[in-house]
Amino acid sequence: MQDLKTNTCIAGPTPFSEQDRISPYPYWQCFETKNSKMICERGKYDPHEKVVMSVLVVSGTRNGELH
């Protein structure tokens, strides 16, 4: 919620463009839940952290394109 509030202080909503790819601000996209998924990819053991590291992957499909 805080990230979304940051954007409202500096700019109004606009369609995503190529110029937004270099923006320092997060750009939120919405996807239907039926077209979205989350998976956890198991990584390797990190001896410094003393845990198995993992990566949460969030993906969504819209208009046949994977994001």
N, C-alpha and C positions, 0 to 999 in steps of 0.2 A: 504494500500500500504506500509506503514511503517513496519508493521509486516512482510510482505513478504520480504522487503529489509533486515531486521535483519537476517533472515534465510540464505540469499545468502551470507552474510558476513562470516558466520561460517561454512556452510556446503552446499554441492551440493544436488540436489534432489535424493532421494532414495525411494524404496518401503517401505511402512509402516510395522513395525514389532512390536512384543511384547515389545521389549526394548524401543520403542518410547513412550509407554504408561507412562513411568516414566520420560520422558524428560521435562526439565523446559521450553522448547521452544514450541510455538504453531506449530501444524502440520496441514497444510491446506489440505483439500480434495475437489475435484471438483465433482459436480453432475450435470446432465442434468436438466435444469429448469423444464422440464415436470415431473421429478421425485422428485422435491423439493417443499416444502411449508413452509410458515411462518404463525403462528397464534399468537394472543395476548391473553393470559390467564388473565382474570380479577382477581385481588387479593382483599384484604381487605383494608379498610381505615386505613391509618397510621396517628395517631394523631400528631406525632412529625413532620412529613413532611407536614401534612394537605392536603393530596391527596390520591386518591385511587391508590394503587400500582398495577402494572401489570408486567407480564413476557413475553418477546418475545421468542417464541419457533421456532427454525429453524430446519427442519428435511429433510433428503434426503434418498432415497432408491437406492441401487445399488446391483445388483446380488441377489435380493430378500431379502436383509438385510437392516433393518432400522437403520439409523445413527442419 
